């Protein structure tokens, strides 16, 4: 069975002047246009191809990789808008359609939006929806404190930034845990801090506990080495200045300083830290 809107592994069964035909099983033969045929490709070869519908709504294959596939959440830019909806750039020749009914607010050309990509049950077309909430899992997440996860920054709130965790769950990074600039659409590694009673996830963007101290101790030591063996920030420096330079909290900074001091790798003066 083929999967529309996803990467499929298919065999080449026929060569024609305008490309290759692939075995789509019950879907029949699927055209891979000549512009996407790999050099040296022959009948019998098996290819990883992405399947979508062309301008005539015919099933077609490409060896190009889209920015996201069906079942993914992604941040995509609006390429153009017409009387039916918005068309998003997802890295393929044919833009991804988001009808007005699937928009929370009217999308504007040039702006970027978090969307979920799906196959419309009625039309069998691939489309995007900005109403992402209903596609996030209501199951209780299986994580434990400290687990590393992939996060997609979703939207700013009064409490911090909502994020999508592992392309499935809702999470939140609180304002007091943010020590770097975040923007909608950013992707990064996050760490599980706490699973709330409602199943929502509290996330941090740096490790917590002893591992965080060890990781940042290495960063701080390297910084001191690269700056003539000195660092003007001490454990008494302003938290905002520490966050601006190192993107960590003052608490994490003080723990790392103490860790390096106990290892006798640095000395502490009133106005600076120096390498031993």
ROTI-467722 format. One record per residue: residue in three letters; chain; x, y, z of N, C-alpha, C in turn. Coordinates in nm, 3 decimals. Each point is the difference from the previous one (the first is absolute). Layout:
<rs>
zanu_sese_n.x_n.y_n.z_ca.x_ca.y_ca.z_c.x_c.y_c.z
ALA_A_X_Y_Z_X_Y_Z_X_Y_Z
...
</rs>
This chain:
<rs>
zanu_sese_n.x_n.y_n.z_ca.x_ca.y_ca.z_c.x_c.y_c.z
UNK_A_0.084_-0.120_0.000_-0.084_0.120_0.000_0.088_0.126_0.000
UNK_A_-0.030_0.091_-0.090_0.074_0.126_-0.003_-0.060_0.097_0.101
UNK_A_0.078_0.100_0.038_-0.047_0.103_0.092_0.015_0.136_-0.066
UNK_A_-0.112_0.065_-0.026_0.000_0.134_-0.059_0.055_0.101_0.101
UNK_A_0.088_0.086_-0.050_0.055_0.103_0.087_0.115_-0.047_0.085
UNK_A_0.053_-0.119_-0.031_0.112_-0.053_0.076_0.103_-0.062_-0.096
UNK_A_0.117_-0.029_0.055_0.104_-0.065_-0.078_-0.031_-0.149_-0.010
UNK_A_0.005_-0.053_-0.122_-0.028_-0.141_-0.027_0.121_-0.063_-0.070
UNK_A_0.019_-0.128_0.021_0.108_-0.075_-0.065_-0.061_-0.081_-0.114
UNK_A_0.024_0.042_-0.126_-0.066_-0.060_-0.115_0.100_-0.045_-0.106
UNK_A_-0.043_-0.098_-0.078_0.086_-0.056_-0.105_-0.031_0.062_-0.136
UNK_A_0.106_0.026_-0.078_-0.013_0.051_-0.136_-0.042_-0.114_-0.091
UNK_A_-0.110_0.018_-0.076_-0.051_-0.108_-0.085_-0.003_0.037_-0.148
UNK_A_0.012_0.128_-0.032_-0.009_0.038_-0.142_0.074_0.131_-0.023
UNK_A_0.065_0.009_-0.116_0.068_0.124_-0.039_-0.071_0.059_-0.121
UNK_A_-0.025_0.133_0.007_-0.062_0.071_-0.113_0.080_0.128_-0.024
UNK_A_-0.030_0.068_-0.108_0.076_0.120_-0.035_-0.010_0.108_0.107
UNK_A_-0.113_0.005_0.071_-0.021_0.109_0.097_0.021_-0.043_0.146
UNK_A_0.063_-0.119_0.018_0.032_-0.040_0.137_-0.003_-0.150_0.020
UNK_A_-0.028_-0.042_0.121_-0.009_-0.141_0.036_-0.134_-0.025_0.067
UNK_A_-0.051_-0.122_-0.019_-0.120_-0.041_0.072_0.040_-0.094_0.114
UNK_A_-0.064_0.021_0.116_0.028_-0.080_0.119_-0.120_-0.088_0.031
UNK_A_0.026_-0.115_0.062_-0.106_-0.093_0.037_-0.070_0.051_0.125
UNK_A_-0.124_0.048_-0.017_-0.078_0.050_0.113_-0.099_-0.100_0.055
UNK_A_0.016_-0.128_-0.035_-0.090_-0.102_0.051_-0.142_0.024_-0.047
UNK_A_-0.094_0.004_0.096_-0.140_0.020_-0.035_-0.027_0.136_-0.063
UNK_A_0.090_0.096_0.022_-0.017_0.134_-0.058_0.044_0.005_-0.145
UNK_A_0.057_-0.110_-0.050_0.046_-0.003_-0.138_0.139_0.058_-0.014
UNK_A_0.039_0.028_-0.122_0.133_0.055_-0.026_0.001_0.150_0.028
UNK_A_0.108_0.046_0.063_0.011_0.140_0.042_0.118_0.064_-0.071
UNK_A_-0.023_0.113_-0.062_0.104_0.067_-0.077_0.100_0.071_0.090
UNK_A_0.127_-0.021_-0.029_0.109_0.079_0.055_0.053_0.084_-0.116
UNK_A_-0.035_0.128_-0.008_0.040_0.084_-0.114_0.152_0.000_-0.020
UNK_A_0.041_0.020_-0.125_0.141_-0.010_-0.038_0.091_0.090_0.084
UNK_A_-0.049_0.118_0.038_0.084_0.093_0.076_0.041_-0.056_0.137
UNK_A_-0.076_-0.101_0.049_0.029_-0.055_0.132_0.068_-0.138_-0.005
UNK_A_0.020_-0.053_-0.122_0.061_-0.133_-0.012_0.149_0.008_0.029
UNK_A_0.050_-0.078_0.096_0.143_0.003_0.032_0.085_-0.047_-0.119
UNK_A_0.119_0.052_-0.009_0.091_-0.040_-0.107_0.030_-0.149_0.010
UNK_A_-0.007_-0.069_-0.113_0.032_-0.143_-0.004_-0.114_-0.090_0.045
UNK_A_-0.117_0.056_0.027_-0.115_-0.079_0.047_-0.046_-0.096_-0.110
UNK_A_-0.030_-0.126_0.038_-0.040_-0.101_-0.097_-0.124_-0.074_0.048
UNK_A_-0.067_-0.068_-0.091_-0.115_-0.084_0.035_0.045_-0.105_0.101
UNK_A_-0.077_-0.017_0.104_0.034_-0.095_0.106_0.059_0.067_0.123
UNK_A_0.050_0.123_-0.017_0.053_0.074_0.115_-0.114_0.035_0.096
UNK_A_0.033_0.011_0.127_-0.097_0.043_0.100_0.039_0.137_0.053
UNK_A_-0.097_0.090_0.008_0.026_0.139_0.037_-0.087_0.043_0.116
UNK_A_0.053_0.090_0.081_-0.079_0.068_0.101_-0.056_0.127_-0.064
UNK_A_-0.132_0.008_-0.011_-0.064_0.113_-0.066_-0.114_0.053_0.087
UNK_A_-0.026_0.127_-0.015_-0.113_0.063_0.068_-0.117_0.005_-0.096
UNK_A_-0.119_-0.039_0.047_-0.118_-0.006_-0.085_-0.097_0.113_0.033
UNK_A_-0.041_0.072_-0.103_-0.099_0.107_0.018_-0.084_0.009_-0.127
UNK_A_-0.089_0.098_-0.006_-0.085_0.019_-0.117_0.047_0.120_-0.080
UNK_A_0.009_-0.014_-0.133_0.046_0.111_-0.083_-0.114_0.099_-0.025
UNK_A_0.023_0.096_-0.088_-0.100_0.104_-0.026_-0.131_-0.057_-0.054
UNK_A_0.007_-0.117_-0.061_-0.119_-0.066_-0.055_-0.058_-0.101_0.098
UNK_A_0.049_0.003_0.127_-0.045_-0.091_0.105_0.031_-0.146_-0.033
UNK_A_0.109_-0.021_-0.075_0.046_-0.135_-0.029_0.113_-0.037_0.095
UNK_A_0.005_-0.126_0.041_0.105_-0.048_0.089_0.133_0.006_-0.072
UNK_A_0.100_0.062_0.062_0.131_0.016_-0.062_0.107_-0.014_0.107
UNK_A_0.120_-0.039_-0.043_0.112_-0.021_0.092_0.109_0.104_-0.022
UNK_A_0.077_0.025_0.103_0.116_0.088_-0.009_0.109_-0.051_0.092
UNK_A_0.124_0.021_-0.039_0.112_-0.034_0.088_0.041_0.121_0.083
UNK_A_-0.070_0.113_-0.017_0.024_0.114_0.087_-0.060_-0.028_0.138
UNK_A_0.057_0.063_0.100_-0.048_-0.020_0.137_-0.075_0.124_0.047
UNK_A_-0.129_-0.014_0.032_-0.075_0.116_0.049_0.044_0.040_0.141
UNK_A_-0.038_0.119_0.040_0.037_0.048_0.134_-0.076_-0.075_0.109
UNK_A_-0.112_-0.061_-0.036_-0.079_-0.079_0.095_-0.090_-0.094_-0.079
UNK_A_-0.045_-0.108_0.067_-0.086_-0.098_-0.064_-0.133_-0.009_0.073
UNK_A_-0.092_-0.077_-0.055_-0.128_-0.023_0.066_0.025_-0.058_0.139
UNK_A_-0.068_0.057_0.099_0.020_-0.043_0.138_0.099_0.085_0.077
UNK_A_0.061_0.096_-0.069_0.100_0.087_0.063_-0.059_0.136_0.036
UNK_A_0.053_0.059_0.106_-0.021_0.140_0.030_0.121_0.076_-0.054
UNK_A_-0.022_0.116_-0.059_0.111_0.074_-0.060_-0.033_0.149_-0.002
UNK_A_0.104_0.081_-0.012_-0.016_0.144_-0.014_0.031_0.035_-0.146
UNK_A_-0.101_0.042_-0.075_0.016_0.023_-0.143_-0.039_0.142_-0.037
UNK_A_0.064_0.050_-0.105_-0.026_0.136_-0.046_-0.106_0.001_-0.110
UNK_A_-0.087_0.101_0.004_-0.103_0.015_-0.102_0.063_0.056_-0.127
UNK_A_-0.012_-0.074_-0.110_0.057_0.042_-0.128_-0.096_0.091_-0.076
UNK_A_-0.129_-0.029_0.008_-0.101_0.083_-0.067_-0.138_-0.033_0.055
UNK_A_-0.094_0.088_-0.027_-0.136_-0.013_0.050_-0.096_0.029_-0.114
UNK_A_-0.110_-0.076_-0.008_-0.106_0.032_-0.097_-0.135_-0.004_0.069
UNK_A_-0.107_-0.004_-0.076_-0.134_0.009_0.058_-0.042_-0.127_0.073
UNK_A_0.080_-0.107_-0.010_-0.034_-0.126_0.065_0.079_-0.026_0.128
UNK_A_0.117_0.063_0.012_0.083_-0.024_0.116_0.144_0.039_-0.024
UNK_A_0.089_-0.055_0.082_0.143_0.032_-0.009_0.077_-0.121_-0.053
UNK_A_0.111_0.029_-0.064_0.086_-0.106_-0.054_0.138_0.015_0.065
UNK_A_0.044_-0.107_0.066_0.121_0.003_0.081_0.117_-0.065_-0.072
UNK_A_0.117_0.058_0.018_0.122_-0.055_-0.059_0.047_-0.116_0.089
UNK_A_-0.008_-0.122_-0.055_0.048_-0.116_0.079_0.112_-0.073_-0.074
UNK_A_0.064_0.071_-0.094_0.120_-0.052_-0.063_-0.022_-0.077_-0.128
UNK_A_-0.125_-0.007_-0.048_-0.029_-0.069_-0.125_-0.049_0.099_-0.104
UNK_A_-0.003_-0.045_-0.127_-0.044_0.088_-0.107_-0.144_0.046_0.022
UNK_A_-0.086_-0.091_0.047_-0.139_0.035_0.029_-0.011_0.040_0.146
UNK_A_-0.051_0.121_0.026_-0.012_0.048_0.138_-0.112_-0.073_0.074
UNK_A_0.006_0.005_0.132_-0.095_-0.069_0.086_-0.118_0.091_0.031
UNK_A_-0.121_-0.050_-0.023_-0.121_0.080_0.015_-0.051_-0.001_0.144
UNK_A_-0.038_0.118_0.050_-0.067_0.013_0.129_-0.127_0.082_-0.022
UNK_A_-0.115_-0.065_-0.009_-0.125_0.073_-0.027_-0.036_0.092_0.116
UNK_A_-0.081_0.100_-0.029_-0.039_0.096_0.103_-0.063_-0.068_0.122
UNK_A_-0.075_-0.107_-0.023_-0.068_-0.067_0.111_0.099_-0.065_0.097
UNK_A_0.123_-0.020_-0.044_0.101_-0.063_0.084_0.096_0.103_0.061
UNK_A_-0.032_0.128_-0.014_0.085_0.106_0.054_-0.064_0.058_0.126
UNK_A_0.082_0.029_0.100_-0.050_0.065_0.121_-0.024_0.148_-0.027
UNK_A_0.086_0.059_-0.080_-0.015_0.136_-0.047_0.045_0.002_-0.145
UNK_A_-0.043_0.100_-0.075_0.037_0.004_-0.142_0.152_0.008_-0.014
UNK_A_0.056_-0.097_-0.070_0.143_-0.004_-0.020_0.045_0.108_-0.097
UNK_A_0.120_0.051_0.023_0.055_0.111_-0.078_0.125_-0.046_-0.074
UNK_A_0.010_0.035_-0.127_0.118_-0.035_-0.080_0.127_0.048_0.068
UNK_A_0.099_-0.089_0.009_0.129_0.035_0.060_0.010_-0.034_0.147
UNK_A_-0.114_-0.020_0.067_0.002_-0.038_0.142_0.014_-0.152_0.013
UNK_A_0.050_-0.043_0.117_0.018_-0.142_0.027_-0.098_-0.044_0.108
UNK_A_-0.051_-0.123_-0.013_-0.101_-0.051_0.091_0.029_-0.146_0.035
UNK_A_-0.034_-0.036_0.124_0.007_-0.140_0.040_-0.124_-0.070_-0.053
UNK_A_0.020_-0.109_-0.074_-0.111_-0.074_-0.058_0.021_-0.150_0.020
UNK_A_-0.109_-0.073_-0.015_0.004_-0.146_-0.002_-0.036_-0.043_-0.142
UNK_A_0.071_-0.100_-0.051_-0.022_-0.045_-0.138_-0.080_-0.130_0.002
UNK_A_-0.106_-0.003_-0.079_-0.090_-0.116_0.001_-0.052_-0.027_-0.140
UNK_A_-0.066_-0.114_-0.015_-0.072_-0.033_-0.122_-0.148_0.023_0.028
UNK_A_-0.063_0.087_-0.077_-0.142_0.029_0.019_-0.083_-0.123_-0.034
UNK_A_-0.086_-0.041_0.093_-0.077_-0.122_-0.019_-0.099_0.009_-0.115
UNK_A_-0.052_0.118_-0.026_-0.102_0.015_-0.104_0.060_0.009_-0.141
UNK_A_0.106_0.079_-0.013_0.056_0.025_-0.134_0.122_-0.084_-0.031
UNK_A_0.057_-0.070_0.102_0.124_-0.077_-0.016_0.115_0.089_-0.047
UNK_A_-0.002_0.126_0.044_0.109_0.092_-0.032_0.084_0.024_0.123
UNK_A_0.129_0.023_-0.023_0.088_0.038_0.110_-0.025_0.148_0.030
UNK_A_-0.020_0.032_0.126_-0.020_0.140_0.036_0.057_0.029_0.137
UNK_A_0.011_0.128_0.031_0.049_0.044_0.131_-0.116_0.057_0.079
UNK_A_0.010_-0.010_0.132_-0.095_0.065_0.088_0.075_0.071_0.111
UNK_A_-0.044_0.122_0.030_0.060_0.076_0.110_-0.070_-0.033_0.132
UNK_A_-0.104_-0.079_-0.006_-0.071_-0.041_0.122_0.067_-0.124_0.057
UNK_A_0.122_0.020_0.048_0.087_-0.112_0.037_-0.040_-0.066_0.131
UNK_A_-0.073_0.071_0.086_-0.029_-0.053_0.133_-0.065_-0.137_-0.004
UNK_A_-0.094_-0.020_-0.092_-0.075_-0.125_-0.002_0.080_-0.118_-0.054
UNK_A_0.120_0.026_-0.050_0.084_-0.108_-0.051_0.112_-0.037_0.098
UNK_A_0.003_0.068_0.114_0.097_-0.034_0.104_-0.058_-0.110_0.088
UNK_A_0.084_-0.089_0.045_-0.045_-0.117_0.075_-0.054_0.038_0.138
UNK_A_-0.110_-0.066_0.038_-0.057_0.017_0.134_0.049_-0.109_0.095
UNK_A_0.082_-0.093_-0.050_0.054_-0.105_0.084_0.102_0.057_0.100
UNK_A_0.016_-0.069_0.112_0.100_0.044_0.096_0.138_-0.033_-0.055
UNK_A_0.090_0.098_-0.006_0.134_-0.024_-0.057_0.078_-0.103_0.081
UNK_A_0.087_-0.077_-0.066_0.072_-0.108_0.068_0.134_0.042_0.059
UNK_A_0.027_0.132_0.005_0.134_0.045_0.036_0.023_0.001_0.151
UNK_A_0.129_0.010_0.035_0.039_0.023_0.139_0.092_0.122_0.005
UNK_A_0.020_0.051_0.120_0.081_0.120_0.018_0.139_-0.018_-0.063
UNK_A_0.039_0.101_-0.078_0.133_-0.001_-0.060_0.008_-0.058_-0.139
UNK_A_-0.109_-0.065_-0.047_0.003_-0.058_-0.135_0.019_0.109_-0.105
UNK_A_0.084_-0.029_-0.100_0.020_0.093_-0.112_-0.110_-0.021_-0.103
UNK_A_-0.054_0.109_-0.053_-0.109_-0.006_-0.099_0.026_0.103_-0.109
UNK_A_-0.065_-0.019_-0.114_0.004_0.099_-0.107_-0.119_0.095_0.017
UNK_A_0.027_0.129_-0.006_-0.109_0.096_0.018_-0.007_0.097_-0.117
UNK_A_-0.124_0.039_-0.031_-0.029_0.103_-0.100_-0.067_0.114_0.074
UNK_A_0.062_0.119_-0.002_-0.057_0.115_0.070_-0.126_0.043_-0.073
UNK_A_-0.110_0.010_0.075_-0.133_0.021_-0.058_-0.044_0.145_0.013
UNK_A_-0.027_0.047_0.122_-0.051_0.136_0.015_0.033_0.056_0.139
UNK_A_0.011_0.133_0.006_0.029_0.070_0.124_-0.128_0.015_0.081
UNK_A_0.012_-0.020_0.132_-0.111_0.022_0.092_0.051_0.086_0.116
UNK_A_-0.089_0.036_0.091_0.040_0.077_0.117_0.096_-0.078_0.089
UNK_A_-0.013_-0.133_-0.001_0.083_-0.084_0.086_0.135_-0.035_-0.062
UNK_A_0.007_0.003_-0.132_0.123_-0.038_-0.068_-0.029_-0.035_-0.145
UNK_A_0.059_-0.110_-0.049_-0.023_-0.044_-0.138_-0.062_-0.140_-0.001
UNK_A_-0.112_-0.013_-0.071_-0.056_-0.132_-0.025_0.085_-0.068_-0.107
UNK_A_0.023_-0.130_0.018_0.081_-0.075_-0.096_-0.071_-0.131_-0.032
UNK_A_0.036_-0.057_-0.114_-0.048_-0.132_-0.038_0.115_-0.098_0.021
UNK_A_-0.025_-0.101_0.082_0.104_-0.094_0.043_-0.007_-0.128_-0.083
UNK_A_0.113_-0.034_-0.063_0.011_-0.124_-0.078_-0.114_-0.016_-0.101
UNK_A_-0.043_0.112_-0.059_-0.102_-0.001_-0.105_-0.131_-0.063_0.048
UNK_A_-0.029_0.014_0.134_-0.116_-0.072_0.053_-0.068_0.068_0.118
UNK_A_0.077_0.053_0.094_-0.056_0.047_0.127_0.015_0.151_0.016
UNK_A_-0.082_0.056_0.091_0.007_0.141_0.034_0.095_0.020_0.118
UNK_A_0.087_0.100_-0.011_0.090_0.032_0.109_0.010_0.150_0.020
UNK_A_0.064_0.039_0.110_0.018_0.142_0.031_0.138_0.023_0.058
UNK_A_0.068_0.102_-0.053_0.125_0.048_0.059_-0.034_0.129_0.074
UNK_A_0.017_0.001_0.132_-0.034_0.118_0.079_0.102_0.112_-0.024
UNK_A_-0.048_0.122_0.017_0.086_0.117_-0.023_0.130_-0.005_0.078
UNK_A_-0.006_-0.047_0.126_0.121_0.000_0.082_0.098_-0.111_-0.038
UNK_A_-0.039_-0.083_-0.100_0.089_-0.103_-0.051_0.060_0.036_-0.136
UNK_A_-0.030_0.121_-0.047_0.045_0.042_-0.132_0.119_0.094_0.013
UNK_A_0.115_-0.042_-0.051_0.122_0.079_0.008_0.062_0.022_-0.138
UNK_A_-0.085_-0.006_-0.101_0.042_0.027_-0.138_-0.124_0.046_-0.075
UNK_A_0.021_0.061_-0.115_-0.113_0.047_-0.080_-0.071_-0.118_-0.066
UNK_A_-0.131_-0.007_0.018_-0.080_-0.104_-0.063_-0.098_0.065_-0.097
UNK_A_-0.026_-0.068_-0.111_-0.095_0.048_-0.099_-0.086_-0.115_-0.048
UNK_A_-0.123_0.030_-0.038_-0.088_-0.102_-0.055_0.067_-0.068_-0.119
UNK_A_-0.001_-0.133_0.002_0.062_-0.077_-0.108_0.137_-0.054_0.034
UNK_A_0.061_0.048_0.109_0.131_-0.053_0.041_-0.013_-0.147_0.036
UNK_A_0.096_-0.078_-0.042_0.008_-0.142_0.039_0.128_-0.021_0.079
UNK_A_-0.009_-0.078_0.107_0.117_-0.022_0.086_-0.025_-0.119_0.091
UNK_A_0.103_-0.038_0.072_-0.013_-0.103_0.101_-0.045_0.064_0.131
UNK_A_-0.099_-0.060_0.063_-0.046_0.044_0.130_0.011_-0.114_0.100
UNK_A_-0.030_0.030_0.126_0.012_-0.101_0.106_-0.125_0.003_0.088
UNK_A_-0.051_-0.118_0.031_-0.121_-0.010_0.079_0.029_0.043_0.144
UNK_A_-0.079_0.096_0.049_0.013_0.042_0.138_-0.108_-0.063_0.087
UNK_A_-0.125_0.001_-0.051_-0.111_-0.050_0.083_-0.119_-0.032_-0.090
UNK_A_-0.073_-0.107_0.032_-0.126_-0.033_-0.067_-0.113_0.039_0.095
UNK_A_-0.084_0.092_-0.044_-0.108_0.047_0.086_-0.116_-0.100_0.005
UNK_A_-0.093_0.025_0.094_-0.114_-0.090_0.017_-0.085_-0.008_-0.127
UNK_A_-0.007_0.111_-0.076_-0.081_0.000_-0.122_0.075_-0.057_-0.120
UNK_A_0.121_-0.051_0.024_0.078_-0.060_-0.108_0.087_0.098_-0.075
UNK_A_-0.015_0.130_0.026_0.086_0.100_-0.064_0.143_-0.012_0.055
UNK_A_0.094_0.041_-0.080_0.140_-0.020_0.034_0.070_0.133_0.026
UNK_A_0.071_0.008_0.111_0.089_0.112_0.025_0.137_-0.037_-0.054
UNK_A_0.054_0.087_-0.086_0.123_-0.028_-0.072_0.105_0.106_0.033
UNK_A_0.126_-0.040_0.002_0.110_0.096_0.009_0.084_-0.015_-0.126
UNK_A_0.080_0.101_-0.029_0.087_-0.008_-0.119_0.145_-0.021_0.039
UNK_A_0.020_-0.036_0.126_0.132_-0.043_0.045_-0.019_-0.110_0.102
UNK_A_0.098_-0.085_0.012_-0.010_-0.111_0.095_-0.017_0.052_0.142
UNK_A_-0.061_-0.080_0.083_-0.017_0.036_0.139_0.087_-0.091_0.087
UNK_A_0.024_0.045_0.124_0.072_-0.083_0.095_0.149_-0.008_-0.028
UNK_A_0.059_-0.109_0.047_0.146_-0.018_-0.005_0.052_-0.003_-0.142
UNK_A_-0.073_-0.064_-0.091_0.048_-0.008_-0.139_0.009_0.138_-0.063
UNK_A_-0.093_0.087_0.033_0.005_0.137_-0.051_0.126_0.070_0.048
UNK_A_0.032_-0.017_0.130_0.120_0.062_0.056_0.125_-0.050_-0.070
UNK_A_0.007_-0.131_-0.022_0.116_-0.058_-0.067_0.014_0.053_-0.142
UNK_A_-0.113_0.005_-0.073_0.004_0.048_-0.137_0.045_0.145_-0.006
UNK_A_-0.056_0.086_0.086_0.035_0.141_-0.006_0.140_0.025_0.056
UNK_A_0.046_-0.081_0.095_0.137_0.014_0.050_0.100_-0.011_-0.114
UNK_A_-0.026_-0.093_-0.090_0.088_-0.018_-0.116_-0.002_0.123_-0.090
UNK_A_-0.120_0.054_-0.021_-0.014_0.121_-0.082_0.072_0.117_0.063
UNK_A_-0.018_0.019_0.130_0.062_0.113_0.070_0.152_-0.011_-0.001
UNK_A_0.051_-0.120_0.024_0.145_-0.019_0.000_0.059_0.033_-0.137
UNK_A_-0.067_-0.044_-0.106_0.048_0.030_-0.135_-0.004_0.149_-0.027
UNK_A_-0.106_0.067_0.047_-0.011_0.146_-0.017_0.117_0.071_0.066
UNK_A_0.033_-0.041_0.122_0.111_0.064_0.073_0.131_-0.021_-0.075
UNK_A_0.021_-0.121_-0.050_0.123_-0.029_-0.076_0.011_0.087_-0.124
UNK_A_-0.113_0.024_-0.065_0.001_0.078_-0.125_0.005_0.151_0.024
UNK_A_-0.010_0.042_0.126_0.002_0.143_0.033_0.115_0.032_0.095
UNK_A_0.120_-0.047_-0.042_0.124_0.029_0.072_-0.004_-0.044_0.145
UNK_A_-0.075_-0.106_0.028_0.000_-0.057_0.134_-0.079_0.080_0.101
UNK_A_-0.090_0.086_-0.048_-0.076_0.085_0.092_-0.147_0.006_-0.040
UNK_A_-0.085_0.024_0.098_-0.141_0.027_-0.024_-0.044_0.107_0.099
UNK_A_-0.057_0.109_-0.051_-0.035_0.113_0.087_-0.129_-0.023_0.078
UNK_A_-0.071_-0.108_-0.031_-0.123_-0.031_0.072_0.032_-0.093_0.118
UNK_A_-0.041_0.039_0.118_0.019_-0.083_0.118_-0.135_-0.054_0.046
UNK_A_0.003_-0.075_0.111_-0.125_-0.053_0.052_-0.086_0.108_0.065
UNK_A_0.052_0.122_0.004_-0.076_0.112_0.055_-0.049_0.095_-0.111
UNK_A_0.028_-0.033_-0.123_-0.039_0.086_-0.112_-0.151_-0.002_-0.020
UNK_A_-0.050_0.099_-0.074_-0.143_0.014_-0.025_-0.052_-0.117_-0.085
UNK_A_-0.116_-0.051_0.038_-0.058_-0.115_-0.071_-0.026_0.030_-0.147
UNK_A_-0.042_0.124_-0.031_-0.030_0.036_-0.139_0.126_-0.002_-0.085
UNK_A_0.111_0.045_0.057_0.126_0.001_-0.075_0.050_-0.143_-0.024
UNK_A_-0.016_-0.086_0.100_0.038_-0.140_-0.015_-0.085_-0.065_-0.109
UNK_A_-0.130_0.027_0.001_-0.090_-0.057_-0.101_0.035_0.050_-0.139
UNK_A_0.039_0.128_-0.011_0.032_0.057_-0.130_0.125_-0.065_-0.059
UNK_A_0.100_-0.027_0.084_0.127_-0.054_-0.049_-0.007_-0.152_-0.019
UNK_A_-0.060_-0.071_0.097_0.007_-0.146_0.000_-0.133_-0.071_-0.024
UNK_A_-0.111_0.075_-0.001_-0.133_-0.059_-0.023_-0.035_-0.104_0.106
UNK_A_0.042_0.023_0.125_-0.037_-0.087_0.111_-0.043_0.087_0.118
UNK_A_-0.064_-0.062_0.097_-0.041_0.073_0.120_0.120_0.024_0.091
UNK_A_-0.016_0.095_0.091_0.107_0.028_0.097_0.024_-0.121_0.088
UNK_A_-0.106_-0.073_0.033_0.013_-0.120_0.083_0.090_-0.103_-0.067
UNK_A_-0.022_-0.022_-0.130_0.084_-0.095_-0.074_0.143_0.050_-0.007
UNK_A_0.018_0.130_-0.021_0.134_0.059_-0.009_0.075_-0.019_0.129
UNK_A_-0.064_0.028_0.112_0.066_-0.012_0.131_0.040_-0.145_0.028
UNK_A_-0.086_-0.093_-0.037_0.033_-0.142_0.022_0.122_-0.041_-0.083
UNK_A_0.007_0.048_-0.124_0.114_-0.034_-0.087_0.129_0.062_0.052
UNK_A_-0.008_0.125_0.047_0.118_0.066_0.058_0.050_-0.080_0.121
UNK_A_-0.095_-0.040_0.085_0.038_-0.080_0.117_0.061_-0.133_-0.040
UNK_A_-0.054_-0.061_-0.105_0.052_-0.128_-0.047_0.144_0.014_-0.049
UNK_A_0.029_0.103_-0.078_0.136_0.022_-0.050_0.096_0.039_0.112
UNK_A_-0.051_0.072_0.098_0.085_0.041_0.113_0.040_-0.122_0.083
UNK_A_-0.096_-0.090_0.025_0.031_-0.120_0.077_0.098_-0.091_-0.072
UNK_A_0.000_0.007_-0.133_0.098_-0.078_-0.078_0.134_0.071_-0.010
UNK_A_0.009_0.119_0.062_0.122_0.081_0.000_0.045_0.037_-0.141
UNK_A_-0.101_0.027_-0.085_0.028_0.042_-0.136_-0.004_0.152_-0.014
UNK_A_-0.064_0.068_0.096_-0.009_0.146_-0.003_0.025_0.056_0.140
UNK_A_0.031_0.130_0.001_0.007_0.074_0.126_-0.104_0.112_-0.006
UNK_A_-0.050_0.039_0.116_-0.106_0.100_0.007_0.054_0.128_0.061
UNK_A_-0.011_0.110_-0.075_0.030_0.132_0.052_-0.130_0.078_0.013
UNK_A_0.008_0.117_0.058_-0.121_0.079_0.020_-0.062_0.043_-0.131
UNK_A_0.083_0.026_-0.101_-0.050_0.056_-0.125_0.013_-0.091_-0.121
UNK_A_0.057_-0.120_0.016_0.016_-0.089_-0.113_0.031_-0.141_0.043
UNK_A_-0.014_-0.091_-0.096_0.040_-0.140_0.017_0.125_-0.021_-0.086
UNK_A_0.097_-0.070_0.056_0.123_-0.022_-0.077_0.034_-0.148_-0.006
UNK_A_0.057_-0.040_-0.112_0.043_-0.137_-0.021_0.126_-0.026_0.083
UNK_A_0.005_-0.115_0.066_0.119_-0.037_0.077_0.114_-0.030_-0.097
</rs>
